[in-house]
Amino acid sequence: MRPRCGTDMGLIVKTSARAIIPLIGIFGAYIVAHGHLTPGGGFQGGATIAGAGILFLVAFGLNEMRKHYNKHLYSALEGLGGLVFLGAAMLGIGTAFFYNTLWHNGPIFNGKPGTLLSAGFLPIMNLAVGLKVFTGLVSALVAIAMYRRWKS
Amino acid sequence: MKKTIAYLSLLFILGVLLYVANPNYGLKFGPGGDDWKNLRYTDNYYITHGVQEVGGTNIVTDIVFDYRGYDTIGEATVLFTAIAGAVALLRPWRGDEE
């Protein structure tokens, strides 16, 4: 029997996805938050969290995804991510665009290199780009699943 | 017969790759030794000054978000444009519903 449009997958897949999705999300959040310390960063962590969302879409089906996916919220969050990224770049506009003024003479994020609250605007930018990539990729996949042209 | 030729050609390609990738007598990509510090001085600059100037111990993040920040803006714009284009192309068009 071929799978019908908008239906979920079997019980084994759904149970496994229920267990795995939080782990993928936590791992992606770790990659984003430690972007300035360990390999990874905003793009990679955002793509990882988006993988959790896509796993939800694949395992639970489009109808379940429609209940949890809010188009306005996601587009607002993507715009917020881009604006925060540009705003963090604008912080050092007194010297140059993309000047890391928070790190050199800022009140916060000026700890020793290697600590979590260091590196100036890098954590802010990582969070912003991670948010942007996550919401963007999930929106793209939901759009592709929702507006598909072929008939099942 | 065909399978034998296929496996033999795969073996040949593997041998060529092993020979080429060997650092002793294979191809050399760029100058070896300390010459690269003069010819590709930006690499060395980022490695030695990155942690002090930008603060992140992940040098790649230092480069991507600080030294090459404009590039990252472009990437984010490309991502946004790709998603906007996908939604604009895939959404139901006028006169599309049966």
gemmi code that builds the backbone of each chain (N, CA, C; Angstrom):
import gemmi

chains = {
    "A": [
        ("MET", (0.840, -1.194, 0.000), (0.000, 0.000, 0.000), (0.877, 1.247, 0.000)),
        ("ARG", (0.576, 2.143, -0.894), (1.391, 3.355, -0.963), (0.962, 4.341, 0.112)),
        ("PRO", (1.890, 5.087, 0.656), (1.515, 6.063, 1.686), (0.678, 7.177, 1.087)),
        ("ARG", (-0.336, 7.577, 1.839), (-1.218, 8.629, 1.356), (-0.701, 9.994, 1.773)),
        ("CYS", (-1.285, 10.996, 1.158), (-0.796, 12.360, 1.401), (-1.103, 12.796, 2.819)),
        ("GLY", (-0.097, 13.283, 3.511), (-0.321, 13.885, 4.807), (-0.437, 12.901, 5.949)),
        ("THR", (-0.191, 11.618, 5.700), (-0.319, 10.650, 6.787), (1.031, 10.411, 7.433)),
        ("ASP", (0.973, 9.797, 8.601), (2.199, 9.541, 9.347), (2.749, 8.174, 8.980)),
        ("MET", (3.918, 7.885, 9.541), (4.540, 6.592, 9.297), (4.155, 5.625, 10.402)),
        ("GLY", (4.810, 4.472, 10.436), (4.404, 3.423, 11.361), (4.752, 3.721, 12.805)),
        ("LEU", (4.333, 2.791, 13.671), (4.491, 3.009, 15.116), (5.967, 3.009, 15.512)),
        ("ILE", (6.765, 2.144, 14.895), (8.185, 2.044, 15.268), (8.897, 3.352, 14.938)),
        ("VAL", (8.612, 3.867, 13.742), (9.268, 5.109, 13.332), (8.855, 6.252, 14.245)),
        ("LYS", (7.552, 6.295, 14.582), (7.088, 7.413, 15.407), (7.691, 7.349, 16.802)),
        ("THR", (7.764, 6.137, 17.369), (8.337, 6.019, 18.714), (9.819, 6.383, 18.719)),
        ("SER", (10.534, 5.909, 17.701), (11.959, 6.248, 17.618), (12.148, 7.749, 17.443)),
        ("ALA", (11.305, 8.351, 16.595), (11.433, 9.794, 16.354), (11.144, 10.570, 17.626)),
        ("ARG", (10.151, 10.102, 18.389), (9.833, 10.771, 19.646), (11.033, 10.767, 20.582)),
        ("ALA", (11.797, 9.683, 20.557), (12.966, 9.612, 21.439), (14.140, 10.405, 20.882)),
        ("ILE", (14.273, 10.447, 19.559), (15.509, 10.986, 18.965), (15.420, 12.491, 18.765)),
        ("ILE", (14.211, 13.012, 18.467), (14.091, 14.441, 18.133), (14.625, 15.352, 19.239)),
        ("PRO", (14.314, 15.114, 20.529), (14.908, 16.000, 21.557), (16.421, 15.918, 21.597)),
        ("LEU", (16.964, 14.720, 21.370), (18.426, 14.591, 21.408), (19.066, 15.388, 20.280)),
        ("ILE", (18.469, 15.304, 19.079), (19.020, 16.071, 17.955), (18.933, 17.562, 18.249)),
        ("GLY", (17.805, 17.977, 18.837), (17.645, 19.397, 19.159), (18.670, 19.872, 20.176)),
        ("ILE", (18.918, 19.036, 21.208), (19.893, 19.440, 22.227), (21.290, 19.508, 21.620)),
        ("PHE", (21.601, 18.544, 20.772), (22.925, 18.547, 20.143), (23.111, 19.772, 19.254)),
        ("GLY", (22.056, 20.116, 18.493), (22.160, 21.306, 17.648), (22.288, 22.576, 18.469)),
        ("ALA", (21.538, 22.646, 19.581), (21.653, 23.831, 20.439), (23.050, 23.929, 21.035)),
        ("TYR", (23.652, 22.777, 21.353), (25.028, 22.792, 21.863), (25.990, 23.313, 20.802)),
        ("ILE", (25.793, 22.849, 19.547), (26.687, 23.302, 18.474), (26.564, 24.808, 18.291)),
        ("VAL", (25.320, 25.319, 18.345), (25.138, 26.760, 18.159), (25.745, 27.541, 19.319)),
        ("ALA", (25.485, 27.092, 20.554), (25.921, 27.863, 21.712), (27.438, 27.833, 21.866)),
        ("HIS", (28.087, 26.741, 21.460), (29.541, 26.660, 21.552), (30.209, 26.938, 20.218)),
        ("GLY", (29.530, 27.734, 19.381), (30.060, 27.946, 18.034), (31.412, 28.616, 18.025)),
        ("HIS", (31.715, 29.458, 19.033), (32.989, 30.158, 19.040), (34.074, 29.371, 19.767)),
        ("LEU", (33.738, 28.182, 20.292), (34.735, 27.417, 21.034), (35.106, 26.110, 20.355)),
        ("THR", (34.118, 25.414, 19.824), (34.348, 24.090, 19.256), (33.932, 24.104, 17.794)),
        ("PRO", (34.354, 23.108, 17.034), (33.932, 23.050, 15.636), (32.419, 23.128, 15.486)),
        ("GLY", (31.990, 23.854, 14.480), (30.563, 24.083, 14.278), (30.280, 25.568, 14.334)),
        ("GLY", (29.025, 25.892, 14.432), (28.649, 27.297, 14.468), (27.183, 27.452, 14.156)),
        ("GLY", (26.808, 28.661, 13.780), (25.409, 28.949, 13.557), (24.802, 28.145, 12.433)),
        ("PHE", (25.477, 28.122, 11.289), (24.921, 27.415, 10.141), (24.781, 25.922, 10.428)),
        ("GLN", (25.853, 25.337, 10.965), (25.839, 23.888, 11.160), (24.826, 23.502, 12.232)),
        ("GLY", (24.814, 24.237, 13.356), (23.864, 23.902, 14.412), (22.429, 24.143, 13.986)),
        ("GLY", (22.200, 25.224, 13.234), (20.849, 25.484, 12.749), (20.373, 24.399, 11.814)),
        ("ALA", (21.273, 23.918, 10.959), (20.899, 22.824, 10.056), (20.620, 21.561, 10.847)),
        ("THR", (21.362, 21.337, 11.946), (21.117, 20.146, 12.762), (19.740, 20.215, 13.425)),
        ("ILE", (19.397, 21.390, 13.978), (18.072, 21.514, 14.609), (16.979, 21.388, 13.557)),
        ("ALA", (17.229, 21.941, 12.365), (16.250, 21.798, 11.291), (16.087, 20.333, 10.914)),
        ("GLY", (17.165, 19.533, 11.060), (17.037, 18.092, 10.823), (16.050, 17.459, 11.783)),
        ("ALA", (16.009, 17.934, 13.039), (15.012, 17.420, 13.982), (13.605, 17.764, 13.503)),
        ("GLY", (13.413, 19.009, 13.025), (12.099, 19.393, 12.533), (11.687, 18.592, 11.313)),
        ("ILE", (12.650, 18.320, 10.436), (12.334, 17.563, 9.226), (12.031, 16.111, 9.580)),
        ("LEU", (12.742, 15.586, 10.607), (12.420, 14.232, 11.071), (10.999, 14.180, 11.608)),
        ("PHE", (10.585, 15.235, 12.320), (9.196, 15.308, 12.798), (8.239, 15.300, 11.625)),
        ("LEU", (8.555, 16.095, 10.596), (7.676, 16.171, 9.420), (7.583, 14.824, 8.717)),
        ("VAL", (8.713, 14.131, 8.605), (8.708, 12.857, 7.885), (7.990, 11.791, 8.690)),
        ("ALA", (8.225, 11.770, 10.012), (7.701, 10.673, 10.813), (6.219, 10.860, 11.122)),
        ("PHE", (5.808, 12.091, 11.432), (4.438, 12.304, 11.899), (3.511, 12.811, 10.811)),
        ("GLY", (4.042, 13.157, 9.643), (3.162, 13.533, 8.557), (2.860, 15.012, 8.516)),
        ("LEU", (2.309, 15.418, 7.387), (2.090, 16.847, 7.152), (0.956, 17.394, 8.005)),
        ("ASN", (-0.072, 16.564, 8.260), (-1.219, 17.082, 9.030), (-0.811, 17.430, 10.449)),
        ("GLU", (0.044, 16.554, 11.045), (0.518, 16.853, 12.400), (1.439, 18.058, 12.389)),
        ("MET", (2.224, 18.199, 11.294), (3.141, 19.337, 11.214), (2.364, 20.642, 11.087)),
        ("ARG", (1.234, 20.603, 10.383), (0.439, 21.828, 10.213), (-0.027, 22.372, 11.550)),
        ("LYS", (-0.288, 21.466, 12.523), (-0.781, 21.942, 13.824), (0.315, 22.651, 14.594)),
        ("HIS", (1.571, 22.232, 14.402), (2.659, 22.787, 15.209), (3.429, 23.882, 14.501)),
        ("TYR", (3.219, 24.023, 13.200), (4.003, 24.980, 12.434), (3.198, 26.249, 12.251)),
        ("ASN", (3.765, 27.356, 12.720), (3.088, 28.649, 12.600), (3.868, 29.491, 11.597)),
        ("LYS", (3.252, 29.758, 10.462), (3.979, 30.436, 9.382), (4.435, 31.823, 9.798)),
        ("HIS", (3.538, 32.559, 10.469), (3.889, 33.938, 10.838), (5.009, 33.966, 11.859)),
        ("LEU", (4.940, 33.032, 12.831), (5.989, 32.991, 13.858), (7.339, 32.669, 13.226)),
        ("TYR", (7.350, 31.722, 12.289), (8.638, 31.317, 11.719), (9.216, 32.405, 10.840)),
        ("SER", (8.359, 33.069, 10.052), (8.920, 34.142, 9.220), (9.387, 35.305, 10.078)),
        ("ALA", (8.669, 35.574, 11.180), (9.115, 36.642, 12.074), (10.445, 36.287, 12.717)),
        ("LEU", (10.611, 35.004, 13.120), (11.862, 34.603, 13.755), (13.017, 34.657, 12.764)),
        ("GLU", (12.752, 34.314, 11.499), (13.838, 34.370, 10.523), (14.276, 35.811, 10.295)),
        ("GLY", (13.290, 36.716, 10.177), (13.659, 38.112, 10.028), (14.393, 38.641, 11.248)),
        ("LEU", (13.964, 38.179, 12.445), (14.638, 38.614, 13.675), (16.089, 38.140, 13.687)),
        ("GLY", (16.315, 36.895, 13.234), (17.690, 36.394, 13.192), (18.572, 37.239, 12.292)),
        ("GLY", (18.066, 37.549, 11.101), (18.860, 38.382, 10.198), (19.120, 39.765, 10.761)),
        ("LEU", (18.093, 40.344, 11.405), (18.270, 41.699, 11.949), (19.241, 41.707, 13.116)),
        ("VAL", (19.198, 40.665, 13.965), (20.134, 40.606, 15.085), (21.562, 40.444, 14.566)),
        ("PHE", (21.712, 39.654, 13.505), (23.038, 39.491, 12.900), (23.577, 40.829, 12.403)),
        ("LEU", (22.732, 41.549, 11.673), (23.178, 42.855, 11.166), (23.406, 43.842, 12.302)),
        ("GLY", (22.550, 43.780, 13.347), (22.726, 44.687, 14.466), (24.016, 44.421, 15.219)),
        ("ALA", (24.362, 43.141, 15.407), (25.631, 42.818, 16.057), (26.805, 43.284, 15.220)),
        ("ALA", (26.652, 43.225, 13.895), (27.724, 43.743, 13.048), (27.811, 45.255, 13.133)),
        ("MET", (26.663, 45.904, 13.369), (26.635, 47.363, 13.439), (27.196, 47.904, 14.748)),
        ("LEU", (27.373, 47.026, 15.764), (27.800, 47.516, 17.081), (29.122, 48.264, 16.998)),
        ("GLY", (30.029, 47.790, 16.168), (31.332, 48.426, 16.087), (31.454, 49.375, 14.920)),
        ("ILE", (30.335, 49.992, 14.530), (30.353, 50.838, 13.341), (31.227, 52.063, 13.568)),
        ("GLY", (31.522, 52.395, 14.839), (32.403, 53.529, 15.084), (33.786, 53.321, 14.512)),
        ("THR", (34.245, 52.063, 14.471), (35.544, 51.758, 13.869), (35.378, 51.244, 12.450)),
        ("ALA", (34.613, 50.193, 12.334), (34.364, 49.625, 11.011), (33.181, 48.679, 11.135)),
        ("PHE", (32.545, 48.427, 10.012), (31.514, 47.395, 9.982), (32.173, 46.063, 10.306)),
        ("PHE", (31.526, 45.254, 11.160), (32.062, 43.971, 11.610), (33.285, 44.133, 12.494)),
        ("TYR", (33.446, 45.283, 13.147), (34.510, 45.398, 14.144), (33.994, 44.843, 15.467)),
        ("ASN", (34.784, 43.975, 16.078), (34.328, 43.260, 17.269), (34.554, 44.127, 18.499)),
        ("THR", (33.741, 45.176, 18.645), (33.984, 46.114, 19.736), (33.592, 45.542, 21.091)),
        ("LEU", (32.661, 44.582, 21.101), (32.273, 43.983, 22.376), (33.434, 43.229, 23.001)),
        ("TRP", (34.278, 42.656, 22.167), (35.393, 41.867, 22.679), (36.516, 42.776, 23.164)),
        ("HIS", (36.758, 43.866, 22.459), (37.905, 44.705, 22.813), (37.600, 45.619, 23.993)),
        ("ASN", (36.421, 46.272, 23.998), (36.112, 47.173, 25.102), (34.622, 47.139, 25.424)),
        ("GLY", (34.049, 45.946, 25.473), (32.625, 45.843, 25.764), (32.366, 45.469, 27.208)),
        ("PRO", (31.129, 45.685, 27.664), (30.804, 45.356, 29.056), (30.579, 43.866, 29.290)),
        ("ILE", (30.100, 43.153, 28.249), (29.822, 41.724, 28.420), (30.548, 40.963, 27.332)),
        ("PHE", (30.515, 39.647, 27.446), (31.157, 38.762, 26.471), (32.638, 39.094, 26.300)),
        ("ASN", (33.302, 39.420, 27.393), (34.723, 39.746, 27.290), (35.569, 38.870, 28.211)),
        ("GLY", (35.119, 37.627, 28.441), (35.883, 36.725, 29.292), (37.138, 36.228, 28.611)),
        ("LYS", (37.830, 35.353, 29.310), (39.053, 34.801, 28.723), (38.709, 33.963, 27.505)),
        ("PRO", (39.555, 33.903, 26.496), (39.275, 33.052, 25.342), (39.152, 31.592, 25.767)),
        ("GLY", (38.098, 30.962, 25.299), (37.846, 29.592, 25.675), (36.704, 29.440, 26.649)),
        ("THR", (36.253, 30.538, 27.263), (35.077, 30.452, 28.118), (33.833, 30.755, 27.303)),
        ("LEU", (32.676, 30.413, 27.877), (31.440, 30.528, 27.099), (31.087, 31.985, 26.841)),
        ("LEU", (31.312, 32.862, 27.824), (30.932, 34.270, 27.666), (32.137, 35.077, 27.204)),
        ("SER", (32.691, 34.691, 26.063), (33.831, 35.429, 25.530), (33.556, 35.711, 24.063)),
        ("ALA", (34.540, 36.275, 23.409), (34.525, 36.418, 21.950), (33.543, 37.459, 21.449)),
        ("GLY", (33.128, 38.405, 22.293), (32.374, 39.537, 21.783), (31.081, 39.154, 21.117)),
        ("PHE", (30.903, 39.609, 19.866), (29.615, 39.369, 19.203), (29.508, 37.987, 18.574)),
        ("LEU", (30.526, 37.169, 18.679), (30.432, 35.857, 18.030), (29.295, 34.992, 18.584)),
        ("PRO", (29.082, 34.896, 19.914), (27.936, 34.099, 20.378), (26.604, 34.671, 19.915)),
        ("ILE", (26.470, 36.007, 19.915), (25.213, 36.619, 19.472), (24.956, 36.279, 18.013)),
        ("MET", (26.014, 36.412, 17.207), (25.855, 36.119, 15.779), (25.567, 34.654, 15.553)),
        ("ASN", (26.203, 33.774, 16.337), (25.926, 32.355, 16.177), (24.481, 32.046, 16.491)),
        ("LEU", (23.958, 32.623, 17.582), (22.557, 32.383, 17.920), (21.641, 32.912, 16.829)),
        ("ALA", (21.947, 34.112, 16.320), (21.088, 34.711, 15.301), (21.095, 33.883, 14.025)),
        ("VAL", (22.285, 33.484, 13.590), (22.356, 32.713, 12.347), (21.747, 31.330, 12.535)),
        ("GLY", (21.938, 30.734, 13.736), (21.320, 29.437, 13.983), (19.802, 29.523, 13.926)),
        ("LEU", (19.247, 30.563, 14.542), (17.788, 30.766, 14.493), (17.323, 30.938, 13.055)),
        ("LYS", (18.079, 31.729, 12.296), (17.688, 32.020, 10.915), (17.729, 30.766, 10.058)),
        ("VAL", (18.798, 29.986, 10.194), (18.923, 28.788, 9.370), (17.870, 27.761, 9.766)),
        ("PHE", (17.652, 27.594, 11.071), (16.653, 26.613, 11.527), (15.272, 26.955, 10.985)),
        ("THR", (14.822, 28.186, 11.210), (13.476, 28.540, 10.759), (13.382, 28.520, 9.237)),
        ("GLY", (14.461, 28.958, 8.559), (14.430, 28.986, 7.103), (14.339, 27.598, 6.505)),
        ("LEU", (15.152, 26.669, 7.023), (15.139, 25.323, 6.432), (13.826, 24.614, 6.729)),
        ("VAL", (13.313, 24.777, 7.957), (12.034, 24.142, 8.267), (10.927, 24.734, 7.393)),
        ("SER", (10.957, 26.064, 7.195), (9.942, 26.687, 6.339), (10.047, 26.167, 4.910)),
        ("ALA", (11.266, 26.014, 4.405), (11.435, 25.524, 3.040), (10.893, 24.110, 2.900)),
        ("LEU", (11.225, 23.244, 3.863), (10.749, 21.859, 3.761), (9.237, 21.774, 3.911)),
        ("VAL", (8.660, 22.585, 4.805), (7.198, 22.565, 4.947), (6.547, 23.084, 3.676)),
        ("ALA", (7.158, 24.109, 3.054), (6.595, 24.624, 1.800), (6.653, 23.559, 0.719)),
        ("ILE", (7.783, 22.848, 0.642), (7.895, 21.800, -0.385), (6.892, 20.692, -0.128)),
        ("ALA", (6.675, 20.326, 1.147), (5.738, 19.250, 1.443), (4.303, 19.693, 1.242)),
        ("MET", (4.023, 20.971, 1.522), (2.652, 21.447, 1.498), (2.176, 21.744, 0.072)),
        ("TYR", (3.072, 22.247, -0.741), (2.668, 22.713, -2.073), (3.066, 21.727, -3.152)),
        ("ARG", (3.179, 20.479, -2.838), (3.665, 19.554, -3.859), (2.621, 19.397, -4.958)),
        ("ARG", (3.118, 19.160, -6.174), (2.240, 19.159, -7.335), (1.767, 17.773, -7.743)),
        ("TRP", (2.555, 16.733, -7.421), (2.154, 15.420, -7.896), (1.043, 14.844, -7.028)),
        ("LYS", (0.254, 13.978, -7.628), (-0.848, 13.342, -6.904), (-0.389, 11.992, -6.400)),
        ("SER", (-0.810, 11.672, -5.188), (-0.422, 10.381, -4.613), (-1.507, 9.337, -4.898)),
    ],
    "B": [
        ("MET", (32.830, -11.043, -17.293), (33.842, -10.320, -18.067), (33.770, -8.820, -17.796)),
        ("LYS", (32.538, -8.287, -17.947), (32.379, -6.858, -17.681), (32.703, -6.526, -16.237)),
        ("LYS", (32.272, -7.432, -15.334), (32.520, -7.184, -13.915), (34.014, -7.205, -13.616)),
        ("THR", (34.718, -8.115, -14.261), (36.171, -8.186, -14.042), (36.834, -6.890, -14.466)),
        ("ILE", (36.413, -6.398, -15.646), (37.006, -5.133, -16.126), (36.683, -4.003, -15.164)),
        ("ALA", (35.442, -4.006, -14.659), (35.057, -2.929, -13.744), (35.904, -2.965, -12.482)),
        ("TYR", (36.061, -4.177, -11.907), (36.853, -4.270, -10.678), (38.304, -3.919, -10.939)),
        ("LEU", (38.827, -4.355, -12.104), (40.234, -4.038, -12.419), (40.420, -2.533, -12.569)),
        ("SER", (39.436, -1.868, -13.214), (39.588, -0.420, -13.387), (39.472, 0.299, -12.053)),
        ("LEU", (38.590, -0.205, -11.165), (38.507, 0.393, -9.834), (39.832, 0.252, -9.098)),
        ("LEU", (40.435, -0.949, -9.214), (41.734, -1.181, -8.565), (42.788, -0.241, -9.120)),
        ("PHE", (42.750, -0.060, -10.458), (43.716, 0.839, -11.104), (43.551, 2.267, -10.599)),
        ("ILE", (42.275, 2.726, -10.507), (42.035, 4.089, -10.026), (42.504, 4.242, -8.584)),
        ("LEU", (42.271, 3.195, -7.770), (42.731, 3.246, -6.373), (44.243, 3.365, -6.313)),
        ("GLY", (44.930, 2.571, -7.176), (46.391, 2.639, -7.179), (46.881, 4.016, -7.580)),
        ("VAL", (46.254, 4.591, -8.624), (46.666, 5.935, -9.070), (46.454, 6.949, -7.964)),
        ("LEU", (45.290, 6.849, -7.276), (45.029, 7.800, -6.197), (46.035, 7.638, -5.062)),
        ("LEU", (46.350, 6.388, -4.723), (47.326, 6.167, -3.661), (48.678, 6.750, -4.044)),
        ("TYR", (49.046, 6.590, -5.332), (50.334, 7.118, -5.764), (50.328, 8.646, -5.727)),
        ("VAL", (49.215, 9.241, -6.213), (49.166, 10.702, -6.306), (49.124, 11.336, -4.919)),
        ("ALA", (48.412, 10.675, -4.002), (48.235, 11.292, -2.692), (49.437, 11.098, -1.782)),
        ("ASN", (50.404, 10.305, -2.184), (51.554, 10.070, -1.316), (52.407, 11.320, -1.226)),
        ("PRO", (52.699, 11.791, -0.033), (53.452, 13.044, 0.077), (54.915, 12.927, -0.327)),
        ("ASN", (55.434, 11.707, -0.439), (56.862, 11.581, -0.726), (57.175, 11.784, -2.197)),
        ("TYR", (56.404, 11.135, -3.085), (56.721, 11.247, -4.498), (55.491, 11.532, -5.332)),
        ("GLY", (54.387, 11.931, -4.733), (53.183, 12.221, -5.494), (53.139, 13.674, -5.918)),
        ("LEU", (51.903, 14.122, -6.220), (51.741, 15.525, -6.571), (51.967, 16.393, -5.346)),
        ("LYS", (52.512, 17.577, -5.584), (52.665, 18.531, -4.484), (51.694, 19.686, -4.721)),
        ("PHE", (50.861, 19.962, -3.733), (49.931, 21.069, -3.848), (50.544, 22.270, -3.155)),
        ("GLY", (51.069, 23.184, -3.900), (51.685, 24.364, -3.310), (53.080, 24.059, -2.801)),
        ("PRO", (53.784, 25.075, -2.416), (55.137, 24.869, -1.924), (55.133, 24.261, -0.532)),
        ("GLY", (56.052, 23.364, -0.302), (56.137, 22.775, 1.018), (57.030, 23.607, 1.923)),
        ("GLY", (57.266, 23.093, 3.104), (58.175, 23.760, 4.027), (57.624, 25.058, 4.558)),
        ("ASP", (58.494, 26.013, 4.780), (58.103, 27.290, 5.362), (57.771, 28.354, 4.328)),
        ("ASP", (57.825, 27.989, 3.026), (57.528, 28.988, 2.001), (56.097, 29.485, 2.073)),
        ("TRP", (55.185, 28.612, 2.541), (53.785, 29.023, 2.530), (53.544, 30.183, 3.465)),
        ("LYS", (54.410, 30.356, 4.464), (54.203, 31.475, 5.382), (54.422, 32.815, 4.691)),
        ("ASN", (55.255, 32.834, 3.649), (55.429, 34.068, 2.891), (54.386, 34.214, 1.795)),
        ("LEU", (54.082, 33.100, 1.126), (53.194, 33.195, -0.028), (51.735, 33.276, 0.392)),
        ("ARG", (51.361, 32.536, 1.425), (49.969, 32.553, 1.870), (49.943, 33.096, 3.286)),
        ("TYR", (50.307, 34.389, 3.399), (50.504, 34.935, 4.735), (49.201, 35.139, 5.495)),
        ("THR", (48.044, 35.214, 4.771), (46.792, 35.402, 5.510), (46.487, 34.197, 6.393)),
        ("ASP", (46.791, 32.991, 5.914), (46.547, 31.803, 6.740), (47.279, 31.929, 8.062)),
        ("ASN", (48.562, 32.236, 7.952), (49.381, 32.334, 9.149), (48.893, 33.473, 10.052)),
        ("TYR", (48.458, 34.575, 9.422), (47.974, 35.710, 10.212), (46.754, 35.322, 11.024)),
        ("TYR", (45.783, 34.641, 10.368), (44.592, 34.251, 11.092), (44.931, 33.308, 12.236)),
        ("ILE", (45.851, 32.369, 11.977), (46.149, 31.371, 13.004), (46.826, 32.038, 14.201)),
        ("THR", (47.722, 32.997, 13.962), (48.458, 33.577, 15.081), (47.698, 34.706, 15.760)),
        ("HIS", (46.900, 35.474, 15.006), (46.246, 36.632, 15.605), (44.773, 36.441, 15.899)),
        ("GLY", (44.176, 35.327, 15.407), (42.723, 35.190, 15.491), (42.200, 35.220, 16.912)),
        ("VAL", (42.797, 34.420, 17.795), (42.275, 34.332, 19.167), (42.423, 35.670, 19.873)),
        ("GLN", (43.515, 36.373, 19.619), (43.746, 37.633, 20.320), (42.842, 38.731, 19.785)),
        ("GLU", (42.598, 38.755, 18.487), (41.855, 39.874, 17.906), (40.347, 39.691, 17.970)),
        ("VAL", (39.881, 38.468, 17.783), (38.436, 38.245, 17.745), (37.958, 37.561, 19.010)),
        ("GLY", (38.750, 36.693, 19.603), (38.394, 36.150, 20.895), (37.899, 34.730, 20.894)),
        ("GLY", (37.436, 34.223, 19.747), (36.944, 32.860, 19.728), (38.079, 31.878, 19.514)),
        ("THR", (38.041, 30.762, 20.244), (39.093, 29.773, 20.040), (38.849, 28.940, 18.793)),
        ("ASN", (37.654, 29.018, 18.226), (37.364, 28.354, 16.958), (37.719, 29.329, 15.841)),
        ("ILE", (38.876, 29.070, 15.204), (39.396, 30.033, 14.234), (38.461, 30.171, 13.044)),
        ("VAL", (37.781, 29.077, 12.703), (36.868, 29.154, 11.553), (35.750, 30.155, 11.836)),
        ("THR", (35.205, 30.114, 13.062), (34.164, 31.090, 13.405), (34.723, 32.499, 13.414)),
        ("ASP", (35.966, 32.660, 13.891), (36.590, 33.975, 13.849), (36.628, 34.516, 12.423)),
        ("ILE", (37.037, 33.657, 11.499), (37.159, 34.111, 10.109), (35.790, 34.377, 9.514)),
        ("VAL", (34.858, 33.443, 9.729), (33.566, 33.533, 9.048), (32.745, 34.711, 9.550)),
        ("PHE", (32.809, 34.986, 10.858), (31.947, 36.026, 11.405), (32.649, 37.361, 11.584)),
        ("ASP", (33.961, 37.403, 11.538), (34.613, 38.686, 11.746), (35.423, 39.118, 10.531)),
        ("TYR", (36.434, 38.336, 10.178), (37.272, 38.755, 9.054), (36.501, 38.724, 7.745)),
        ("ARG", (35.657, 37.705, 7.592), (34.886, 37.554, 6.356), (33.400, 37.697, 6.645)),
        ("GLY", (33.048, 38.749, 7.380), (31.658, 38.909, 7.773), (30.734, 39.204, 6.616)),
        ("TYR", (31.232, 39.944, 5.649), (30.394, 40.262, 4.484), (29.982, 38.997, 3.749)),
        ("ASP", (30.887, 38.037, 3.727), (30.581, 36.765, 3.088), (29.403, 36.087, 3.777)),
        ("THR", (29.391, 36.156, 5.103), (28.311, 35.520, 5.848), (26.993, 36.246, 5.630)),
        ("ILE", (27.044, 37.567, 5.520), (25.820, 38.309, 5.169), (25.281, 37.827, 3.835)),
        ("GLY", (26.186, 37.657, 2.868), (25.757, 37.169, 1.564), (25.158, 35.790, 1.642)),
        ("GLU", (25.767, 34.935, 2.475), (25.232, 33.585, 2.619), (23.830, 33.610, 3.200)),
        ("ALA", (23.645, 34.430, 4.237), (22.317, 34.518, 4.850), (21.307, 35.058, 3.845)),
        ("THR", (21.739, 36.028, 3.031), (20.834, 36.571, 2.013), (20.493, 35.522, 0.962)),
        ("VAL", (21.493, 34.708, 0.595), (21.236, 33.649, -0.386), (20.238, 32.648, 0.162)),
        ("LEU", (20.401, 32.300, 1.446), (19.462, 31.361, 2.065), (18.049, 31.937, 2.056)),
        ("PHE", (17.923, 33.189, 2.454), (16.609, 33.830, 2.476), (16.008, 33.869, 1.073)),
        ("THR", (16.831, 34.240, 0.079), (16.327, 34.317, -1.287), (15.908, 32.950, -1.808)),
        ("ALA", (16.675, 31.913, -1.444), (16.327, 30.568, -1.905), (14.987, 30.140, -1.338)),
        ("ILE", (14.763, 30.420, -0.055), (13.492, 30.002, 0.547), (12.343, 30.821, -0.022)),
        ("ALA", (12.566, 32.125, -0.204), (11.511, 32.954, -0.794), (11.189, 32.484, -2.203)),
        ("GLY", (12.226, 32.125, -2.975), (11.983, 31.638, -4.332), (11.261, 30.311, -4.337)),
        ("ALA", (11.627, 29.417, -3.403), (10.954, 28.118, -3.342), (9.480, 28.298, -3.022)),
        ("VAL", (9.193, 29.143, -2.042), (7.788, 29.355, -1.678), (7.048, 30.035, -2.822)),
        ("ALA", (7.689, 30.993, -3.483), (7.014, 31.714, -4.561), (6.760, 30.813, -5.752)),
        ("LEU", (7.675, 29.881, -6.022), (7.465, 28.996, -7.171), (6.485, 27.880, -6.867)),
        ("LEU", (6.469, 27.414, -5.607), (5.705, 26.208, -5.306), (4.286, 26.494, -4.860)),
        ("ARG", (3.996, 27.723, -4.489), (2.662, 27.985, -3.938), (1.614, 27.798, -5.030)),
        ("PRO", (0.348, 27.541, -4.653), (-0.688, 27.346, -5.663), (-0.856, 28.605, -6.508)),
        ("TRP", (-0.861, 28.417, -7.817), (-0.992, 29.566, -8.701), (-2.443, 29.801, -9.060)),
        ("ARG", (-2.690, 30.973, -9.646), (-4.054, 31.314, -10.033), (-4.510, 30.363, -11.144)),
        ("GLY", (-5.724, 29.848, -11.001), (-6.227, 28.919, -11.992), (-5.581, 27.564, -11.916)),
        ("ASP", (-5.004, 27.205, -10.762), (-4.289, 25.951, -10.630), (-5.169, 24.867, -10.047)),
        ("GLU", (-6.269, 25.252, -9.382), (-7.027, 24.249, -8.645), (-7.965, 23.538, -9.603)),
        ("GLU", (-7.487, 22.443, -10.160), (-8.213, 21.534, -11.056), (-8.919, 22.309, -12.146)),
    ],
}
model = gemmi.Model(1)
for chain_id, residues in chains.items():
    chain = gemmi.Chain(chain_id)
    for i, (resn, *xyz) in enumerate(residues, 1):
        res = gemmi.Residue()
        res.name, res.seqid = resn, gemmi.SeqId(i, " ")
        for name, pos in zip(("N", "CA", "C"), xyz):
            atom = gemmi.Atom()
            atom.name, atom.element = name, gemmi.Element(name[0])
            atom.pos, atom.b_iso = gemmi.Position(*pos), 0.0
            res.add_atom(atom)
        chain.add_residue(res)
    model.add_chain(chain)
structure = gemmi.Structure()
structure.add_model(model)
structure.setup_entities()
